[in-house]
Amino acid sequence: MIDALIAGRLCEKPDERRTKHGRRYAVASVRVFTGDGEPEYITAFAFRPEAAQALVALESGDSVACTGELKFTKIIDRSGFHSQRTDLIVHALLSTYHINQKRRAADDPYSEAIADHARRY
């Protein structure tokens, strides 16, 4: 396992799926640029409910930063062509959507947290 933090853009709208046991998860393709300027495509799988919900809320082209377990899989097709697939098991993510939500909550003087604090005192 490689613990990784990646940042990139979503290639398409994330897809919500279910395991064979009925648990929800999300899948997305993230385009990340390497040091040589070439794009690398990483398939992000979010199994944790909070991460899956956050990923599904995003749209194609949105910027996202994900942290989790990075896995490399070597693939050999029927014609003998070798390739590699890179997967990320997402533990947490952050996007501009989530940053804006946090800023609005902090800027709102009547947010739920402040109202709860006021009720206690």
N, C-alpha and C positions, 0 to 999 in steps of 0.2 A: 504494500500500500504506500502510495505517495500522497502526503497531505499537500493540497494545492489551493492556491487562490488565483482564479482566472478572471479576466475582464474582457468583455467583447460585446457584440451585438447579436440579437436573435435573428436567425435566418428566416424564420416563419413563426406564426402564432404557436405557442406551446400547446401540446396535446394532452388532455387528461384521459387516463386509462385506468383500468382496474386489473388487479392481480387475479389469479385463478381462485383466490380465497375472498375476493370482493373488496380488498383494500384499494383505495384510490392512490394514484401516483401521477406525476407529470413528467413529460418528456419534451425536451427542446434541443434544437441544434444551435450552437453558439459559434460564431465566427470570431476567431482570435488571431491577431497578427503577431507573428514571431519576429525575432530580431532582424531577420533578413527581408522583412516586408511581405513575405508570403503568408497567405491566410492558412490557418489550421482550423478544421471543423471538429468541434467536440460535441458529443452527444451527452446532454445533461439529464440525469434521472433524479427526480426529487421524490423520495418515499416518505419523508417526514411530513405530516399534515400541514404544518405551518409553511414549510418550504414549497410544497406542492401548490398550496393555495396562492402563495406569493408569485410563483412562476406562472401559473395559469392566468393571473390578472394582467400579465404583460402582453404586448402586441409585437408583431413582426417589426424588426428594425430598432426596437428599444435597446438601450445600453443596459448591461447587467454585470455585476460582479458576484461570483459564486465561490464558495469555499467548500471543500469536501475531499473525497478520496478519488485520486486519479488512477485510472487503469488503462493499460495498453493491451490490445488484442491483435495478434498477427493473424491475417486471413490469407488463405491460398484458395483461389477460385478454381473451377474445373479445368481451365486452360493452363493452370500453373502460375498465374500472375500473383505475385506477393504484394500485399498491402497491409496497412496498419490502421486499426480503429482506436480512437481515444474516447474513453467514457469518463464522466465525472459523476460520482454519487454525491449529490448536493446535500450539504448539512444546513447551510444558510445562504441567503442571497440578499443583495442590496441593489436597488435600481433608483433612477431619478424619481420614479413614481413613489417609491417608499420614502425617499428623502423628502419629497414635497408633502406627503402625508404627515410626517413627523414635524416638519416646519409649521404646517397649519395648526397642528395640535398645540405646539409650543406658543404660537402667536395668538391663539384664541384665548382671550382672558376668561371666558366662561366654559372652558373645556371641562370634561367630566372629572379629570383629576383635581382641578382646582375646586370644582363644586363639591367633590367628596371631601377635600381638605377643609373647606369652609363648614361643612356639616358637622365635622368632628369637633370644631372649636367654636 
